[in-house]
Amino acid sequence: MSAPSAFDEEMRKLQAEYGEARQRIVKAQEQLDSTVGTAKSKSRVVSAKVDARGELTELKLHTQAWRSMAPAELCAAILTTINEARAAAQQQLWKSLGDLVPKDVDMSKVQSGKYNWGEAMPEKPGLPAIVEEYLQGSEQTRTGGGKNE
């Protein structure tokens, strides 16, 4: 049996890289599913829990002190606590996704919808030269411009 060609070796490397990238994505999905942000108000009266998407999953009033709070004060405590829980979940989420996105990506821009992925990602992926040559040769063969006519 002959030794593997350089192309075969590059393809095996690309397959291995794909497998590793897939494992990172699966791990990130598992972390996403388990991400929870929690916060407790400064007055210790209110606590909130949110999921990775920032959806409120739990809101608790811990003492009877809320009964003596002005409605606006209680509402402010609730809103502030929910927002703090969302920020905590967001920080966990960004940390868990850190290996999946390029290092220079501003995750706050991603979340706000202001990050331009089209500008950030090249139109063509960087492939090893031998793979590029093979693909160019295959294109020429398919279009009739190759040596295999």
C-alpha positions in Angstrom: 0.0 0.0 0.0 1.4 3.4 -0.9 2.0 6.2 1.5 -0.8 8.7 1.9 -0.5 11.7 -0.4 -0.1 15.3 0.9 -3.7 15.8 -0.1 -4.9 12.8 1.9 -3.0 14.1 5.0 -4.4 17.6 4.6 -7.9 16.1 4.3 -7.4 14.1 7.5 -6.2 17.2 9.3 -9.3 19.1 8.1 -11.5 16.2 9.3 -9.8 16.2 12.7 -10.2 20.0 13.0 -13.9 19.7 12.0 -14.4 17.1 14.7 -12.7 19.3 17.3 -14.8 22.3 16.3 -18.0 20.2 16.5 -17.1 19.0 20.0 -16.6 22.7 21.1 -20.0 23.6 19.7 -21.7 20.7 21.4 -20.0 21.7 24.7 -21.1 25.3 24.2 -24.7 24.2 23.6 -24.6 22.2 26.8 -23.3 25.2 28.7 -25.9 27.4 27.1 -28.6 25.0 28.2 -27.3 25.2 31.8 -26.6 28.9 32.0 -28.5 30.7 34.7 -28.1 34.2 35.9 -29.2 35.1 39.4 -29.3 38.3 41.4 -30.6 39.6 44.8 -31.6 43.1 45.4 -29.6 45.4 47.7 -32.4 45.3 50.2 -32.4 41.5 50.1 -36.1 41.5 49.5 -36.2 40.4 45.8 -34.2 37.8 43.9 -34.4 36.8 40.3 -33.3 34.0 38.1 -33.0 34.1 34.3 -32.0 31.6 31.6 -29.3 32.0 29.0 -31.7 34.0 26.8 -32.4 36.4 29.6 -36.0 35.1 30.1 -37.2 35.3 33.7 -37.6 31.9 35.2 -38.0 32.8 38.8 -38.8 35.8 40.9 -39.0 35.7 44.7 -39.9 38.1 47.4 -37.9 37.0 50.5 -39.3 38.9 53.4 -42.5 40.8 54.2 -40.5 44.0 53.9 -41.9 44.5 50.4 -45.3 45.3 51.9 -44.0 48.5 53.4 -42.2 49.6 50.3 -43.6 52.2 48.0 -44.9 50.7 44.8 -42.3 52.6 42.7 -39.5 51.5 45.1 -40.6 47.8 44.8 -40.9 48.0 41.0 -37.5 49.6 40.8 -36.0 46.8 43.0 -37.6 44.1 40.9 -36.5 45.6 37.6 -32.9 46.3 38.8 -32.7 42.7 40.1 -33.9 41.2 36.9 -31.5 43.3 34.9 -28.6 42.3 37.1 -29.6 38.6 36.7 -29.6 39.1 32.9 -26.2 40.7 33.0 -24.9 37.8 35.1 -26.3 35.2 32.6 -24.9 37.2 29.7 -21.4 37.2 31.2 -21.6 33.4 31.6 -22.8 33.0 28.1 -20.1 35.1 26.6 -17.5 33.2 28.6 -18.8 29.9 27.4 -18.9 31.0 23.8 -15.4 32.5 23.9 -13.8 29.6 22.2 -16.3 29.6 19.3 -15.9 33.2 18.1 -12.8 35.1 16.9 -10.9 36.9 19.7 -11.6 40.3 18.3 -15.4 39.9 18.3 -17.2 42.4 20.6 -19.9 40.2 22.1 -21.9 43.3 23.2 -22.2 44.3 19.5 -23.2 40.7 18.6 -26.0 40.8 21.2 -27.2 44.2 20.1 -27.2 43.2 16.5 -24.6 45.8 15.6 -21.8 43.3 14.7 -21.3 42.8 11.0 -20.4 39.1 10.5 -20.2 39.7 6.7 -17.2 42.0 7.3 -15.7 39.9 10.0 -15.6 36.6 8.1 -13.8 36.1 4.8 -15.9 35.1 1.8 -13.6 32.2 1.2 -12.2 30.1 4.0 -8.4 29.8 4.4 -7.7 26.3 3.1 -4.3 24.6 2.9 -2.6 25.3 -0.5 -2.8 21.6 -1.6 -6.6 21.6 -1.0 -7.0 24.9 -2.9 -5.0 23.5 -5.8 -7.1 20.4 -5.9 -10.3 22.4 -5.8 -9.1 24.6 -8.6 -8.1 21.6 -10.6 -11.5 20.0 -10.1 -13.2 23.2 -11.2 -11.1 23.3 -14.4 -11.9 19.6 -15.1 -15.7 20.3 -14.6 -15.6 23.3 -16.9 -13.6 21.6 -19.6 -10.4 23.6 -19.0 -8.5 20.9 -17.3 -5.9 18.4 -18.5 -8.4 15.5 -18.4 -10.2 16.2 -21.6 
